[in-house]
Amino acid sequence: HCVTGDVGEVTAAPCSLTFKPSDWNVQQPVTVRGVNDDIADGNQAVTVVIGAASSIDAGYQGMDPADVGVVNVDDDVAGVSVVPLAGLTTDETGMNTMTEFTVKLDTEPTAA
């Protein structure tokens, strides 16, 4: 069983591993993937928590393996995009030509 400290930053799978007498010594991979959150929140340290084992073998029942630290590297930068920045024209009457530009945030804000 595994969970991540922040599913908005990383996911881990599979979250259930089964070891049998025939493969007890074979490593089983757990894949951790970063999640694109569109928030400029900097690199985020996340812990993948590996839960206690459930086993009929008393030696392993309840054994809690070490958790794993992961850093999700942020690719977002706060900013504002304005398009176009030049080339717009109108006339003095304001009736014959109109133009417009757009403004948008590059990342999701962390506060209202």
N, C-alpha and C positions, 0 to 999 in steps of 0.2 A: 504494500500500500504506500503510495506517495502523494504528497500534495505540495503545491508551491505556496510560498508566503504571499505572493501577489500574482493571481492569474491574469491580471492586466499587463504583466511584464513578461512572464514565461509560462509555458506549459510543459508538462513532463508525461511521457507515455512509453511503455505501458505502465500502469500503476499497480499491476499485480504480476508477480513473478512466481513460477512454480518450479521447484527443484525436486528431482526424483533420484532414486538411488543410481540410476543409469547415467545421470548427467549432473550430479551434485557438484562436480569440479569444473563445469563449463560456465564461463562468464556469460551473463545475459545483459544485453545493452538496455539502457533507459535513455531515450532521446529527449533532450531538453531543447525547446525552440523559443526564441524571442518572439514577443508579440508587438506589432507596430501599434502604438497607442496614440499617435499623432499629437503627443504632448511633449513640449520641450522641458522635460523634467530631469535631464542629466542622466548619467549612467546610474543604473539601479542595481544594488546588491540584493539578491533574492536567495532564500534558502529553500532547497527542495528537501522536504521532510520525508524520510523513509520511516514508515510506521513499523510497529512491533510485529514480529513474525507470528503467524498462526500455524501451528504444526502439531501433529500427533506425537512427534519426537520430543520428549521432555527436555532434551538438551537445547532445542531451538525454540520451543514454545515461549512466546513473549520476548524473545531476544530483539533488542531495538538497535539496528545498525546506525552508524554515524550518518548525520545529515550532510548534504552536499551544498556548498556555496557556489553561486553562479552570479556573474555580472552581466546584465543586459545593457549593451552599449547603445546609447540613445543616438538616433539619426535625425532628430527633429531640432529645428532652430526657430525660435520665436521671431516673427517678423510680419510685415504688412506688404502685400503686393498691390500695386496700382498699375492698371493697364488701360490705355496706353499712357505713357509719360509725356508724349509730345505729338504734334501733328493734328491737334484738334482745332477746328475753326468755327466761328459763328459770325453773325453780322450785327451791326449796331442796333438794328430794329428788334432783334430777338424773335422775329416772327418767321423769317425765311429759312434760317438754318439753325438747327440745334445739334448738339453733340453730347456725348456722355463718356464717362470713364468708369471703371469698376474698381472697387477697393475690397480686399478680402484678407483675412488673417491666414498666415501660413501654417499655424498650429493651433490646436484647441487651447483656449486659456485655462489656467488652473483656478481662476476665481472669476466671479461675475462682474 
